[in-house]
Amino acid sequence: MNTMGEKPTDLLDDQYSDTTNIGVRHRFHERFSQREVSREEWVFRQLQLPADGRVIDVGCGEGTIWQYHEDQLPPGLDVTLLDFSPGILSEAAPQFTLLDIEPDFTAATVQRLPFDDDIADSVLAMQMLYHVPDRQAAYAEFQRVLRDGGCIYGTAPREHNCQELWDLINEATGTSVPSLPLTSSGGFTPETAESEFRSHFGAVETSVYENELVVDDTDAIVEWALSVVGLDGIELGSETVATLKSLVREQLADGPIVTNVDYVLVAAEP
């Protein structure tokens, strides 16, 4: 496992030192999703992965998209899983020991990829570009490592995803944080994703994944809230958690909470 590049240390320490928070959010979406096709399945169906090619999944997290589709990969595909968190990679690696896929694991940032030029057929950046301090550097790195005819795929959440749940957090904490604070100021949103890709790459295509969560479990909502608050600096102490639980129970007394979780996939060639 290689390590290279600078890390946004607050985010690494608060959110991504291990797979705990992303695991909570993944299970939450999986449990309450109203679509049979998951976001990972939807993205995977649109990837153009050549036989004997190489794909680099940057900001890979747990690498679930590859775990779920190991039997559908083209023959000879070389998969590299890259994340800025060594802790996440160390927890993700054992999940692949019983699978018919042996990815390479690399700890690095997308602003300085530790690879030679022209070595990848695809780069996948799911739910992570809004974390990158210098996306211009990341785009330059994508262009550098992609071969002619290669493709970069990026996903972005819509800004009002889970708005009803964020409203509860705001009421409990007395704040007014938007539903996706990391994209609220110059971030990687569906509105900016296409324009940024067009300014750096060639042909660009976009597609939209629309979904709803129907949530009826107080403890699950509180667990989700505790997994996301570190993204914006909010802290939930014991008194605030108690307030949040009370607010959630009160709202659930009128029925499940329904909230949108929509994403855009942008695909481009260098």
C-alpha positions in Angstrom: 0.0 0.0 0.0 1.5 3.3 -1.1 1.1 6.6 0.7 1.5 9.9 -1.1 0.1 13.4 -1.1 -1.3 15.9 1.3 -4.5 15.2 3.3 -7.2 17.6 4.5 -6.5 16.5 8.1 -9.7 17.7 9.7 -11.8 15.7 7.3 -9.6 12.7 7.7 -9.6 12.8 11.5 -13.3 13.7 11.9 -14.9 11.7 9.1 -12.7 9.3 7.3 -10.2 7.8 9.7 -12.0 4.5 9.1 -15.1 3.1 7.4 -17.5 3.7 10.3 -19.3 6.8 9.0 -19.5 5.9 5.4 -20.7 2.4 6.5 -23.5 4.0 8.5 -24.6 6.1 5.6 -24.4 3.3 3.1 -26.5 1.0 5.3 -29.0 3.8 5.9 -29.5 4.4 2.2 -29.7 0.7 1.4 -32.3 0.0 4.1 -34.7 2.9 3.4 -34.2 3.2 -0.4 -37.4 3.0 -2.5 -35.5 1.9 -5.7 -34.6 -1.6 -6.4 -31.5 -0.5 -8.3 -28.9 1.0 -5.9 -26.8 4.0 -6.8 -23.8 1.8 -7.2 -25.6 -0.6 -9.5 -26.9 2.3 -11.6 -23.3 3.7 -11.9 -21.8 0.3 -12.7 -24.2 -0.3 -15.6 -22.9 2.9 -17.3 -19.2 2.2 -16.9 -17.4 1.3 -20.1 -14.7 -1.1 -18.8 -12.6 -2.8 -21.5 -11.2 -6.3 -21.1 -7.6 -6.3 -20.0 -8.0 -2.6 -19.1 -7.2 -0.6 -16.0 -9.6 1.4 -13.8 -8.6 3.7 -10.9 -11.4 4.3 -8.4 -10.4 7.5 -6.5 -11.9 8.2 -3.1 -13.0 4.6 -3.2 -14.1 4.2 0.4 -15.1 0.6 1.1 -14.9 -0.3 -2.6 -18.5 -1.6 -2.5 -19.2 -1.0 -6.2 -16.5 -3.6 -7.0 -17.5 -6.0 -4.2 -21.1 -6.1 -5.5 -20.1 -6.6 -9.2 -17.0 -8.8 -9.0 -18.7 -11.5 -11.2 -19.6 -8.9 -13.9 -16.2 -7.4 -14.5 -14.6 -7.8 -17.9 -11.8 -10.4 -18.1 -8.4 -9.2 -17.2 -9.5 -5.9 -15.7 -6.9 -4.3 -13.4 -8.6 -2.4 -10.5 -6.8 0.1 -8.3 -8.6 1.5 -5.3 -7.3 4.8 -4.1 -8.3 6.8 -1.0 -6.7 9.5 1.1 -7.4 7.5 4.2 -5.0 4.6 5.0 -7.5 3.5 7.7 -10.3 3.1 5.3 -8.1 1.1 2.9 -6.9 -1.2 5.6 -10.5 -2.0 6.6 -11.6 -2.4 3.0 -8.8 -4.8 1.9 -10.0 -7.8 3.9 -13.4 -7.6 2.3 -11.8 -8.7 -1.0 -10.0 -11.8 0.3 -12.8 -14.2 -0.6 -13.7 -12.5 -3.9 -12.5 -13.2 -7.5 -10.9 -9.7 -7.7 -7.6 -8.6 -6.3 -7.4 -4.8 -6.5 -4.3 -2.8 -5.7 -4.8 -0.4 -2.7 -3.1 3.0 -2.8 -3.3 5.8 -0.2 -2.9 9.1 -1.9 -4.8 12.3 -2.9 -6.3 12.9 -6.3 -4.3 16.2 -6.5 -1.1 14.1 -6.8 -1.7 10.7 -8.2 1.3 8.3 -7.8 1.0 6.8 -11.3 2.8 7.1 -14.6 1.2 8.9 -17.5 -1.3 7.1 -19.8 -1.9 4.0 -17.7 -5.7 4.0 -17.1 -8.7 3.4 -19.3 -11.1 4.7 -16.7 -11.1 6.9 -13.6 -14.1 6.7 -11.3 -14.7 9.5 -8.7 -17.9 8.7 -6.9 -19.2 11.1 -4.2 -15.8 12.6 -3.4 -14.9 15.6 -5.7 -16.7 18.0 -3.4 -14.0 17.1 -0.8 -11.1 18.1 -3.0 -9.6 21.5 -2.2 -8.0 21.9 -5.6 -10.2 20.2 -8.3 -8.2 21.9 -11.1 -5.2 19.9 -10.0 -7.3 16.7 -9.8 -8.6 17.2 -13.3 -5.1 17.7 -14.6 -4.1 14.4 -12.9 -7.0 12.6 -14.5 -6.0 13.8 -17.9 -2.4 12.8 -17.3 -3.1 9.2 -16.2 -5.9 8.5 -18.8 -5.0 6.8 -22.1 -6.4 8.0 -25.4 -10.1 7.0 -25.5 -10.3 6.7 -21.8 -13.1 8.1 -19.7 -13.5 9.9 -16.4 -16.7 9.3 -14.4 -17.8 11.6 -11.5 -20.9 11.7 -9.4 -22.4 14.6 -7.5 -25.3 14.7 -5.0 -28.1 17.3 -5.4 -27.8 20.0 -2.8 -31.1 19.3 -1.2 -30.6 15.6 -0.6 -32.0 14.5 2.8 -33.2 18.0 3.4 -35.9 16.9 5.8 -33.3 15.2 7.9 -31.0 18.2 7.9 -33.9 20.3 8.9 -34.2 18.2 12.0 -30.5 18.6 12.7 -30.8 22.3 12.3 -33.7 22.5 14.6 -32.0 20.4 17.3 -28.7 22.4 17.1 -30.1 25.9 16.4 -28.1 26.1 13.3 -28.9 26.7 9.6 -26.6 24.4 7.8 -27.7 23.5 4.2 -28.4 19.9 3.4 -25.0 19.4 1.8 -22.7 22.0 3.4 -19.6 21.0 1.5 -21.2 21.9 -1.8 -22.8 25.2 -0.6 -19.9 27.4 -1.5 -18.1 26.8 -4.8 -18.4 23.0 -4.5 -18.9 20.1 -6.9 -22.7 20.1 -7.4 -24.7 18.8 -10.4 -24.9 22.4 -11.5 -21.2 22.9 -11.6 -20.1 19.3 -12.4 -21.0 19.4 -16.1 -19.5 22.9 -16.7 -16.3 21.9 -14.9 -16.0 18.7 -16.9 -16.6 20.6 -20.2 -13.9 23.1 -19.4 -11.3 20.3 -18.8 -12.3 17.4 -21.0 -13.9 16.6 -24.3 -17.3 15.1 -25.0 -19.5 15.2 -21.8 -22.6 13.2 -21.0 -24.8 13.4 -17.9 -27.4 11.2 -16.4 -29.6 11.5 -13.3 -30.4 9.0 -10.6 -33.5 9.8 -8.6 -34.6 8.1 -5.4 -36.4 8.6 -2.2 -35.8 7.3 1.3 -38.8 6.5 3.4 -37.6 6.4 7.0 -39.5 5.2 10.0 -36.8 4.5 12.6 -35.8 7.1 15.2 -32.5 5.4 16.1 -31.5 5.0 12.5 -32.0 8.7 11.8 -30.0 9.7 14.9 -27.2 7.3 13.9 -27.2 8.8 10.4 -27.1 12.3 11.9 -24.1 11.4 14.0 -22.3 10.1 10.9 -22.8 13.3 8.9 -22.4 16.2 11.4 -18.6 16.1 11.2 -18.9 17.2 7.6 -19.7 20.7 8.6 -18.2 21.1 12.1 -21.5 20.7 14.0 -21.2 18.6 17.1 -24.0 16.7 18.7 -23.6 16.4 22.4 -25.8 14.2 24.6 -28.3 17.0 25.2 -28.6 17.8 21.5 -28.9 14.1 20.7 -31.8 13.8 23.2 -33.4 16.9 21.6 -33.0 15.4 18.1 -34.5 12.1 19.2 -37.5 13.9 20.6 -38.0 15.9 17.4 -37.7 12.8 15.2 -40.2 10.9 17.3 -42.6 13.8 17.1 -42.4 13.9 13.3 -42.6 10.1 12.9 -45.8 10.1 14.9 -47.4 11.6 11.8 -45.9 8.9 9.5 -42.5 8.1 7.9 -40.2 10.8 6.8 -39.8 11.0 3.1 -36.7 12.6 1.6 -35.1 12.8 -1.8 -31.6 11.4 -2.6 -30.8 12.3 -6.2 -27.4 12.1 -7.9 -25.9 13.1 -11.3 -23.3 11.1 -13.1 -21.0 13.0 -15.4 -18.9 11.1 -17.9 -16.2 12.7 -20.1 -13.3 11.8 -22.4 -10.0 13.7 -22.1 
